[in-house]
Amino acid sequence: MNAEVRPIRTAAESALADAYASVRLDLPGGEAARRIRDRAFGEVAAKGLPSRRVEDWKYTDLRALMRELRPFPPAPSAADIEAARALLPLQDVEARRVVFVNGRLAPDLSEMGGVQEGASIAPLAVALAGDPASTLELKGLPQGNVAVELNTAFAADGLVVAIDDDVHGRRPLHVVNVQTGPAHATYGRVLISVGRNASVALIESHVGDGAAHQTNTLVGLDIAEGANVRYVKLQDEGLGTLHLGTLAARIGEKGELETIMLAAGSAAARQQIFIDFSGDHAHANLTGAGFAGGRRLLDTTLVVNHATQHCGSRELFKTALDGEARSVFQGKIVVQPGAQKTDGKMMANALLLSETAEADAKPELEIFADDVVCGHGATVGAIDEELLFYLLARGIPRQEAEALLVQAFIGEVLEPVQIDTLRDALAARAEKWLGERI
């Protein structure tokens, strides 16, 4: 007698199935989008939430972290909008601000009009009605990645931005995500296409009121020949939040991408980065910093796919950890056959400020071409005692001396930020964490 083996669903997996069934017909995009969403959710339903047995999630057990599904929030009330107004981050940074409150566009807090000639900004629902395939099925995204598939299935609001050839954004675009009120789950998506020889600066920020929210966000960048994109992300949600963030970028010939990410909040955060070189002589510079105490988790997982020739990539990610906090770095550079003259270097550094903090690093290279220069490395260590003694010998109190050394450690990542007010705000957030630690 052959018995049928059925996987046991967790409470969150059952809740996800019920939630998708209840909202499936109400999500924007119509029947064409629904077929794409059904395929995406089918992947999740078939495999379930990943545990440590799944290699890509070996160090971040999503099944354990997501024991229950938070409900989808209603449209934000006037009280929610006012609460969000008080939480808005980076207000000293001059930028076009578009604000989402509890996953919904907040027109009263956003600047949607007056877009310069050669650029357009549209809500995600409008784009889904016109072309659901290119809005939901992005090239370069990994099939079967649960965070991506859930975003594809549930994304109901967000932005679609288009920059024409030879157009240079006059002001940065700042996409603000604010979570407030009872704990809930949100799924947002921002897509930006940048034409030939054009440029744009994007700031993405996430803040919250401290409740145990669940955030799933995806940013897709399509960078054409000779285009330039600068992207800065601040993740500073409440310390009860589970944050799943994905950045996917396709870079055309002679295109350039520079990213700087700062992780300062949430109980557990996983930032996924997928870079795909689709033209020769392109370059990507990917950097990030994070700091965590308590029992928080910071996970950076990235794949840089070199599929064309003469392309370069640099990856530098740093974390400072206190208490029982843990960081994860999984980085992979893939050099495809024929991608000659690739130049790729990757480094992860973790600074442990307590004996109970932990850092896991797993850098990888997969090289299928013979004329390349590639390397990777990782370091995990404590504060340099000689440097600390040098500061102490000059009368600086120990807590202040440690703070100075941590600031110098993180500062290397923040230094390239070209907008002075933005760089100062990010540095101030690091200083605040150090002050709280003391």
C-alpha distance (Angstrom), angle and dihedral (degrees) to the residues before:
residue distance angle dihedral
M1 . . .
N2 3.79 . .
A3 3.77 115.3 .
E4 3.80 119.5 -152.8
V5 3.80 112.2 -121.4
R6 3.80 113.9 -142.1
P7 3.80 123.6 -175.9
I8 3.78 114.7 -118.4
R9 3.78 111.0 -117.4
T10 3.76 120.5 -137.9
A11 3.80 120.0 -133.2
A12 3.80 90.0 -101.3
E13 3.81 93.2 50.2
S14 3.80 91.4 50.5
A15 3.79 90.2 47.2
L16 3.82 90.7 50.4
A17 3.81 91.0 53.7
D18 3.80 91.4 48.8
A19 3.80 91.8 45.7
Y20 3.80 93.8 50.9
A21 3.79 91.8 48.5
S22 3.81 90.5 51.2
V23 3.83 97.5 48.4
R24 3.81 100.9 30.1
L25 3.81 95.8 99.4
D26 3.80 94.0 42.4
L27 3.80 98.5 53.6
P28 3.82 114.7 104.7
G29 3.78 123.2 -102.8
G30 3.79 105.1 60.3
E31 3.79 127.1 -127.9
A32 3.82 96.1 -31.1
A33 3.79 91.8 55.6
R34 3.79 90.9 42.4
R35 3.80 91.9 61.1
I36 3.81 90.2 54.1
R37 3.80 91.8 46.3
D38 3.81 91.5 48.9
R39 3.80 91.0 53.7
A40 3.81 91.4 48.6
F41 3.78 94.7 48.4
G42 3.79 90.1 43.8
E43 3.81 88.0 62.4
V44 3.80 90.4 53.9
A45 3.79 93.9 44.8
A46 3.80 92.4 49.8
K47 3.81 96.9 47.9
G48 3.79 102.8 27.0
L49 3.77 124.4 -149.3
P50 3.81 112.0 -34.9
S51 3.79 121.1 -105.4
R52 3.80 130.9 -171.3
R53 3.80 89.1 -74.8
V54 3.81 89.5 72.5
E55 3.80 106.8 83.2
D56 3.82 96.8 -140.3
W57 3.81 89.4 52.1
K58 3.79 97.4 38.9
Y59 3.80 94.0 121.8
T60 3.81 97.6 32.9
D61 3.79 112.9 54.7
L62 3.80 101.8 -160.0
R63 3.78 92.4 180.0
A64 3.81 89.0 60.4
L65 3.81 94.9 40.7
M66 3.81 94.0 48.8
R67 3.77 100.8 48.4
E68 3.79 92.5 151.6
L69 3.78 135.4 18.9
R70 3.77 118.8 -117.2
P71 3.83 114.0 -134.1
F72 3.78 122.6 -105.6
P73 3.80 109.4 -100.1
P74 3.81 123.8 -120.9
A75 3.77 120.2 -117.4
P76 3.81 108.0 -64.2
S77 3.78 115.3 -92.6
A78 3.80 126.1 -137.3
A79 3.81 87.4 -97.6
D80 3.82 90.5 53.0
I81 3.81 90.5 51.3
E82 3.80 92.0 51.5
A83 3.80 91.5 46.5
A84 3.81 88.9 50.5
R85 3.79 91.5 49.1
A86 3.80 89.0 60.3
L87 3.82 91.2 50.9
L88 3.81 98.7 49.1
P89 3.83 108.9 132.2
L90 3.81 131.6 -146.0
Q91 3.79 93.6 20.9
D92 3.81 92.7 160.1
V93 3.81 91.0 60.5
E94 3.81 112.7 97.7
A95 3.80 105.6 -130.1
R96 3.79 144.6 123.0
R97 3.78 100.9 -90.1
V98 3.82 122.0 -150.9
V99 3.79 112.0 -178.9
F100 3.79 130.6 -158.6
V101 3.80 117.6 -166.8
N102 3.79 115.0 -161.5
G103 3.79 89.2 -16.0
R104 3.82 95.9 -51.2
L105 3.79 128.2 106.4
A106 3.82 110.5 -104.6
P107 3.84 105.8 -152.8
D108 3.83 93.2 -174.2
L109 3.81 90.3 60.7
S110 3.81 96.8 37.9
E111 3.78 137.6 80.8
M112 3.80 104.8 -142.0
G113 3.80 100.8 149.7
G114 3.78 134.0 70.2
V115 3.79 95.8 47.0
Q116 3.80 113.4 176.6
E117 3.77 119.5 -105.7
G118 3.79 112.4 -83.3
A119 3.79 95.2 30.4
S120 3.79 134.0 85.1
I121 3.80 136.6 -170.4
A122 3.80 122.0 -164.4
P123 3.81 134.5 171.0
L124 3.78 114.2 -103.9
A125 3.82 92.8 -115.4
V126 3.83 90.8 60.1
A127 3.81 91.6 51.8
L128 3.80 91.5 46.9
A129 3.78 90.8 54.9
G130 3.80 91.0 53.5
D131 3.81 104.4 37.0
P132 3.80 114.6 1.5
A133 3.82 94.4 168.4
S134 3.81 97.1 61.6
T135 3.81 90.4 39.4
L136 3.80 97.0 52.5
E137 3.82 103.7 24.2
L138 3.79 106.1 60.2
K139 3.79 121.2 -176.9
G140 3.79 115.4 -118.3
L141 3.79 97.2 29.3
P142 3.81 115.8 126.5
Q143 3.78 116.4 -111.3
G144 3.78 114.6 -123.2
N145 3.80 97.4 20.5
V146 3.80 101.5 142.2
A147 3.81 96.6 -147.1
V148 3.80 90.9 52.4
E149 3.80 94.2 43.7
L150 3.82 92.4 50.0
N151 3.78 90.3 50.0
T152 3.80 90.9 49.9
A153 3.79 91.3 49.2
F154 3.81 98.7 46.2
A155 3.84 107.6 25.2
A156 3.79 106.2 127.7
D157 3.79 104.1 157.4
G158 3.76 139.1 28.6
L159 3.80 140.5 98.4
V160 3.78 138.9 -69.3
V161 3.80 113.3 -159.9
A162 3.81 127.1 -174.2
I163 3.81 125.4 -169.1
D164 3.80 115.7 -167.8
D165 3.81 125.3 -135.3
D166 3.82 115.3 -69.0
V167 3.82 93.1 7.2
H168 3.80 117.9 132.7
G169 3.78 118.6 -160.1
R170 3.80 110.4 -116.8
R171 3.80 93.6 -155.1
P172 3.79 133.1 21.7
L173 3.80 116.6 -100.5
H174 3.81 110.0 -124.7
V175 3.81 114.6 -161.5
V176 3.81 107.5 -165.5
N177 3.81 122.2 -164.7
V178 3.81 115.9 -167.0
Q179 3.80 124.0 -175.4
T180 3.80 117.0 -163.4
G181 3.79 139.3 154.9
P182 3.83 127.3 28.3
A183 3.81 116.7 0.8
H184 3.80 111.8 -79.8
A185 3.83 144.1 156.0
T186 3.82 124.9 -110.5
Y187 3.81 134.1 -174.4
G188 3.81 118.4 -163.3
R189 3.80 133.6 173.7
V190 3.82 131.2 -165.5
L191 3.80 120.1 -171.9
I192 3.79 123.4 -172.4
S193 3.80 126.1 -177.2
V194 3.80 115.9 -168.5
G195 3.80 118.5 -162.0
R196 3.80 128.6 -137.2
N197 3.81 114.6 -55.8
A198 3.82 90.6 -4.3
S199 3.80 127.8 127.8
V200 3.79 139.8 -156.2
A201 3.80 138.9 173.6
L202 3.81 118.1 -141.2
I203 3.79 127.2 -167.3
E204 3.81 118.2 -170.1
S205 3.80 119.1 -171.9
H206 3.79 133.6 179.3
V207 3.80 123.4 -166.1
G208 3.79 133.9 164.4
D209 3.76 145.3 -178.6
G210 3.80 96.8 -113.5
A211 3.81 100.9 -93.8
A212 3.81 120.2 132.1
H213 3.80 96.4 -95.7
Q214 3.81 125.6 164.6
T215 3.81 115.9 -136.4
N216 3.80 126.4 -170.3
T217 3.79 113.8 179.0
L218 3.79 133.6 170.6
V219 3.81 129.4 -168.1
G220 3.80 118.2 -169.1
L221 3.82 121.6 -166.9
D222 3.81 124.1 -168.8
I223 3.82 106.4 -170.2
A224 3.80 114.8 -170.2
E225 3.80 129.2 -154.6
G226 3.79 112.9 -49.4
A227 3.81 93.3 -2.5
N228 3.80 124.2 139.6
V229 3.81 128.1 -148.6
R230 3.79 127.3 -176.5
Y231 3.80 114.3 -167.3
V232 3.81 128.6 -174.2
K233 3.79 123.8 -178.2
L234 3.81 128.0 -168.3
Q235 3.80 114.7 -169.1
D236 3.81 106.1 -171.0
E237 3.79 104.9 146.0
G238 3.78 125.3 150.3
L239 3.77 118.0 -69.2
G240 3.81 92.1 -109.5
T241 3.81 95.3 58.0
L242 3.81 128.7 110.2
H243 3.81 106.8 -147.3
L244 3.81 124.2 -165.9
G245 3.80 112.2 -178.5
T246 3.80 128.8 178.2
L247 3.80 128.6 -169.5
A248 3.81 116.8 -172.0
A249 3.81 121.7 -179.8
R250 3.80 134.9 177.6
I251 3.80 112.6 -162.9
G252 3.79 120.9 -159.5
E253 3.79 129.5 -154.2
K254 3.82 112.7 -45.1
G255 3.80 89.2 -4.4
E256 3.80 120.7 146.7
L257 3.79 132.8 -150.9
E258 3.79 126.6 -175.1
T259 3.81 120.0 -176.8
I260 3.79 130.9 -176.8
M261 3.81 118.4 -177.8
L262 3.79 128.5 -174.3
A263 3.81 120.0 -168.4
A264 3.78 112.8 -164.3
G265 3.81 106.7 145.2
S266 3.82 147.1 40.2
A267 3.78 131.3 70.6
A268 3.79 90.8 -106.3
A269 3.79 127.8 7.5
R270 3.79 131.0 -178.8
Q271 3.80 118.5 -171.4
Q272 3.81 114.2 -166.7
I273 3.80 120.0 -165.1
F274 3.80 123.9 -171.1
I275 3.81 117.4 -178.6
D276 3.80 121.7 -175.7
F277 3.81 121.2 -172.7
S278 3.80 108.3 -149.6
G279 3.83 99.5 169.6
D280 3.80 138.5 40.9
H281 3.81 125.1 -95.1
A282 3.82 94.5 22.9
H283 3.79 125.5 143.6
A284 3.80 138.4 -158.1
N285 3.80 127.6 -169.6
L286 3.80 110.7 -168.4
T287 3.80 120.8 -175.5
G288 3.77 136.0 163.8
A289 3.77 143.4 169.3
G290 3.77 133.5 -164.7
F291 3.77 139.1 177.2
A292 3.76 128.2 -165.7
G293 3.78 141.6 168.6
G294 3.77 135.2 179.4
R295 3.79 110.3 37.0
R296 3.78 96.8 -40.9
L297 3.81 124.3 143.9
L298 3.81 127.6 -142.6
D299 3.82 117.0 -172.3
T300 3.82 125.0 -176.3
T301 3.80 114.3 -175.4
L302 3.80 119.5 175.0
V303 3.79 141.2 168.6
V304 3.81 120.8 -165.9
N305 3.80 110.5 -165.7
H306 3.82 114.4 -159.8
A307 3.79 104.0 -165.4
T308 3.83 98.9 152.6
Q309 3.79 137.1 52.5
H310 3.81 133.2 -89.0
C311 3.81 93.7 14.2
G312 3.78 125.6 144.5
S313 3.78 134.6 -158.4
R314 3.78 134.3 -177.3
E315 3.81 124.2 -169.3
L316 3.81 124.3 -173.7
F317 3.81 121.9 168.1
K318 3.80 126.6 173.3
T319 3.80 133.3 -174.5
A320 3.80 132.8 -174.4
L321 3.80 112.9 -157.3
D322 3.79 132.4 -167.3
G323 3.80 134.4 174.0
E324 3.80 111.6 6.5
A325 3.80 94.5 -32.2
R326 3.80 120.6 141.3
S327 3.79 134.2 -155.4
V328 3.78 129.1 -161.3
F329 3.79 126.8 -161.8
Q330 3.80 119.3 -175.2
G331 3.78 110.3 171.7
K332 3.78 128.6 169.0
I333 3.80 130.6 -176.9
V334 3.81 112.2 -163.6
V335 3.82 119.3 -166.4
Q336 3.78 109.4 -165.6
P337 3.85 124.2 -148.2
G338 3.78 109.1 -78.0
A339 3.83 95.0 20.5
Q340 3.79 91.7 122.7
K341 3.81 123.6 173.8
T342 3.79 91.4 29.6
D343 3.79 114.0 163.1
G344 3.80 112.7 -164.8
K345 3.80 130.6 161.2
M346 3.80 128.1 173.7
M347 3.81 131.6 -174.6
A348 3.80 134.6 176.0
N349 3.82 122.3 -170.2
A350 3.80 126.4 -173.1
L351 3.80 125.0 -170.9
L352 3.81 114.4 -158.3
L353 3.80 113.6 -153.7
S354 3.81 95.8 -179.7
E355 3.79 136.9 36.4
T356 3.81 91.7 -116.4
A357 3.83 98.4 52.2
E358 3.81 116.6 104.3
A359 3.80 136.3 -158.2
D360 3.80 126.6 -168.6
A361 3.80 119.4 -165.9
K362 3.79 127.7 -175.1
P363 3.83 111.9 172.6
E364 3.81 115.9 176.3
L365 3.80 140.6 -174.2
E366 3.80 125.4 -159.9
I367 3.80 109.0 -175.3
F368 3.81 124.1 -178.9
A369 3.83 98.2 164.7
D370 3.80 127.8 73.0
D371 3.82 104.8 -146.0
V372 3.79 102.5 63.9
V373 3.81 141.2 113.1
C374 3.79 110.7 -143.0
G375 3.78 135.6 153.0
H376 3.77 142.6 160.2
G377 3.76 138.7 -168.9
A378 3.79 144.9 170.1
T379 3.78 135.1 -158.9
V380 3.80 131.8 -167.2
G381 3.77 120.4 -175.7
A382 3.78 150.4 126.6
I383 3.80 129.9 -99.0
D384 3.79 112.3 -62.8
E385 3.81 105.1 -100.8
E386 3.79 93.2 -153.1
L387 3.78 92.5 55.2
L388 3.79 90.4 45.0
F389 3.83 91.3 50.6
Y390 3.81 89.7 49.6
L391 3.81 90.4 57.8
L392 3.79 94.7 41.5
A393 3.81 90.5 51.3
R394 3.79 88.4 59.6
G395 3.78 93.4 57.3
I396 3.81 99.2 -98.6
P397 3.83 111.4 143.5
R398 3.79 114.2 -112.9
Q399 3.83 96.0 -113.3
E400 3.80 91.9 50.8
A401 3.79 91.6 45.1
E402 3.80 91.6 52.6
A403 3.80 90.2 47.2
L404 3.80 91.3 53.1
L405 3.79 91.6 51.9
V406 3.80 92.8 48.1
Q407 3.81 90.5 48.7
A408 3.79 90.0 52.8
F409 3.81 90.0 48.4
I410 3.82 93.5 52.0
G411 3.80 94.5 35.2
E412 3.80 93.6 74.3
V413 3.80 88.7 68.8
L414 3.81 95.9 46.2
E415 3.80 97.1 44.2
P416 3.85 96.2 83.7
V417 3.85 93.0 58.7
Q418 3.80 102.2 118.9
I419 3.82 98.2 -159.3
D420 3.81 106.5 81.3
T421 3.80 96.4 -154.2
L422 3.81 91.3 48.7
R423 3.80 93.3 48.4
D424 3.81 90.5 48.6
A425 3.82 91.6 49.3
L426 3.80 92.7 51.1
A427 3.81 91.1 47.2
A428 3.81 89.5 49.2
R429 3.81 89.7 54.1
A430 3.79 89.7 54.2
E431 3.80 90.5 48.5
K432 3.80 90.4 50.9
W433 3.80 91.0 55.0
L434 3.79 90.8 49.2
G435 3.80 90.0 50.0
E436 3.79 91.6 50.6
R437 3.78 89.8 48.4
I438 3.80 90.3 55.7
